[in-house]
Amino acid sequence: WAATGRAELVAAVDINDDAAQAFGDEYGIPARYTGHEAMLGAEKPDIVSICTWHGTHPSLTVASAQAGVAGILCEKPMAVNLADADAMLAACRESGTQLAIGHHHRFSARNTEARRQIAAGAIGAPHMLRVAVGGGLTNNGTHAIDGARYLLGDPAAEWVIGQVERRTDRYERKEPIEDLCMGLVGFEGGARLVLESDMPDGGLNAGAARLGGLQVYGTEGTLTVGDAVTLSSPRGAAVDVDVPADTNQYDELLAWMEGGATHRNEATNARATVELMMAIYESARRRGLVSLPLD
């Protein structure tokens, strides 16, 4: 926020007072609190960044919106169920708050250029996107799904089939997560997403514990997003494309609040990502294909 040159850091909140004080000292933030209600009432901030763990995102977002905060940048995942995501959206609609969710891979210059290349027809019609991550579906899997949707132009999903396994007592930021996960998403228009999360090493998952090494297959070629954006086709050698600089989620939120068209992480996009994660779990529960939208 400080790097934008247009935002002043006025308050920090942490339930641990020592952490709040240390954070405030490090970044020169004058006011420090151990409760968000006191901070919202006293400071009346224009913008709140919610940087807490998954389970607290809904309550903090709703409280901030009801306090009249104009803009919220909330960490991913938006929520860990659809009811909470919808409650966040409803509170922000009622207050006029602009809510963005921090899927920052949408602000990767490589991903933005890859999206532009796909939209321009560089690989023909995209028909399959493959990505592998580690760290749990609601942790890094949310980045993978959201990033895949971004590259494909945010198409609507029509169906999901998936499987998960949880034989250990595995948690990530206080949320139970699966040991293994596999999902297949069918999008409107025919493209499909193949997602692996924490699958055995080798193959698609080799070296993938982040959104990277992602491949998009089209009718006329393949696009890979890794250290570069690479195009290849049956008729020629693979080539890296130029990647222009991109903006960041902080500047874009300020622009949106000042009348800009939208924010690429506007919360309805993140809600669609939550729905796909929940559809994978629901498919595992039903042992079958799940049609969207979810009930």
URZIWO-V495563 format. One record per residue. N is the residue number from 1. RES is the residue in one small letter. OMEGA is omega in whole degrees, 0 to 359 (* if undefined). Layout:
BEGIN
[[N | RES | OMEGA] [N | RES | OMEGA]]
END
This chain:
BEGIN
[[1 | w | 180] [2 | a | 183] [3 | a | 178] [4 | t | 184] [5 | g | 184] [6 | r | 182] [7 | a | 179] [8 | e | 177] [9 | l | 186] [10 | v | 184] [11 | a | 174] [12 | a | 180] [13 | v | 171] [14 | d | 179] [15 | i | 175] [16 | n | 184] [17 | d | 179] [18 | d | 179] [19 | a | 179] [20 | a | 181] [21 | q | 181] [22 | a | 179] [23 | f | 178] [24 | g | 178] [25 | d | 184] [26 | e | 186] [27 | y | 176] [28 | g | 182] [29 | i | 189] [30 | p | 186] [31 | a | 180] [32 | r | 184] [33 | y | 173] [34 | t | 177] [35 | g | 183] [36 | h | 180] [37 | e | 179] [38 | a | 179] [39 | m | 182] [40 | l | 181] [41 | g | 185] [42 | a | 189] [43 | e | 183] [44 | k | 185] [45 | p | 174] [46 | d | 185] [47 | i | 173] [48 | v | 169] [49 | s | 179] [50 | i | 188] [51 | c | 184] [52 | t | 180] [53 | w | 192] [54 | h | 190] [55 | g | 182] [56 | t | 182] [57 | h | 183] [58 | p | 185] [59 | s | 180] [60 | l | 177] [61 | t | 180] [62 | v | 180] [63 | a | 180] [64 | s | 178] [65 | a | 181] [66 | q | 177] [67 | a | 177] [68 | g | 177] [69 | v | 186] [70 | a | 182] [71 | g | 179] [72 | i | 169] [73 | l | 184] [74 | c | 179] [75 | e | 176] [76 | k | 348] [77 | p | 179] [78 | m | 179] [79 | a | 179] [80 | v | 167] [81 | n | 185] [82 | l | 180] [83 | a | 179] [84 | d | 178] [85 | a | 180] [86 | d | 176] [87 | a | 177] [88 | m | 180] [89 | l | 182] [90 | a | 180] [91 | a | 181] [92 | c | 175] [93 | r | 183] [94 | e | 183] [95 | s | 185] [96 | g | 180] [97 | t | 176] [98 | q | 187] [99 | l | 174] [100 | a | 181] [101 | i | 192] [102 | g | 169] [103 | h | 192] [104 | h | 177] [105 | h | 174] [106 | r | 179] [107 | f | 170] [108 | s | 180] [109 | a | 179] [110 | r | 180] [111 | n | 179] [112 | t | 177] [113 | e | 177] [114 | a | 177] [115 | r | 181] [116 | r | 179] [117 | q | 180] [118 | i | 180] [119 | a | 180] [120 | a | 177] [121 | g | 184] [122 | a | 178] [123 | i | 184] [124 | g | 178] [125 | a | 179] [126 | p | 179] [127 | h | 177] [128 | m | 175] [129 | l | 181] [130 | r | 177] [131 | v | 178] [132 | a | 180] [133 | v | 172] [134 | g | 174] [135 | g | 176] [136 | g | 184] [137 | l | 183] [138 | t | 178] [139 | n | 179] [140 | n | 177] [141 | g | 178] [142 | t | 175] [143 | h | 183] [144 | a | 180] [145 | i | 181] [146 | d | 179] [147 | g | 178] [148 | a | 178] [149 | r | 180] [150 | y | 181] [151 | l | 183] [152 | l | 180] [153 | g | 179] [154 | d | 177] [155 | p | 174] [156 | a | 176] [157 | a | 181] [158 | e | 181] [159 | w | 180] [160 | v | 167] [161 | i | 185] [162 | g | 177] [163 | q | 176] [164 | v | 175] [165 | e | 175] [166 | r | 179] [167 | r | 178] [168 | t | 179] [169 | d | 190] [170 | r | 179] [171 | y | 174] [172 | e | 184] [173 | r | 175] [174 | k | 177] [175 | e | 176] [176 | p | 177] [177 | i | 183] [178 | e | 174] [179 | d | 182] [180 | l | 178] [181 | c | 175] [182 | m | 180] [183 | g | 175] [184 | l | 183] [185 | v | 175] [186 | g | 182] [187 | f | 172] [188 | e | 182] [189 | g | 173] [190 | g | 179] [191 | a | 179] [192 | r | 176] [193 | l | 172] [194 | v | 184] [195 | l | 170] [196 | e | 175] [197 | s | 178] [198 | d | 178] [199 | m | 182] [200 | p | 183] [201 | d | 179] [202 | g | 178] [203 | g | 183] [204 | l | 187] [205 | n | 185] [206 | a | 176] [207 | g | 186] [208 | a | 172] [209 | a | 181] [210 | r | 175] [211 | l | 183] [212 | g | 185] [213 | g | 186] [214 | l | 182] [215 | q | 174] [216 | v | 182] [217 | y | 179] [218 | g | 181] [219 | t | 183] [220 | e | 179] [221 | g | 183] [222 | t | 175] [223 | l | 178] [224 | t | 174] [225 | v | 177] [226 | g | 174] [227 | d | 176] [228 | a | 171] [229 | v | 187] [230 | t | 176] [231 | l | 175] [232 | s | 180] [233 | s | 179] [234 | p | 186] [235 | r | 184] [236 | g | 180] [237 | a | 177] [238 | a | 179] [239 | v | 173] [240 | d | 181] [241 | v | 177] [242 | d | 181] [243 | v | 178] [244 | p | 180] [245 | a | 179] [246 | d | 175] [247 | t | 179] [248 | n | 187] [249 | q | 180] [250 | y | 177] [251 | d | 182] [252 | e | 176] [253 | l | 177] [254 | l | 179] [255 | a | 179] [256 | w | 179] [257 | m | 180] [258 | e | 174] [259 | g | 177] [260 | g | 188] [261 | a | 182] [262 | t | 174] [263 | h | 184] [264 | r | 175] [265 | n | 176] [266 | e | 199] [267 | a | 178] [268 | t | 173] [269 | n | 180] [270 | a | 177] [271 | r | 177] [272 | a | 177] [273 | t | 175] [274 | v | 181] [275 | e | 179] [276 | l | 176] [277 | m | 179] [278 | m | 179] [279 | a | 176] [280 | i | 177] [281 | y | 180] [282 | e | 177] [283 | s | 177] [284 | a | 180] [285 | r | 181] [286 | r | 188] [287 | r | 180] [288 | g | 183] [289 | l | 180] [290 | v | 176] [291 | s | 180] [292 | l | 3] [293 | p | 176] [294 | l | 171] [295 | d | *]]
END
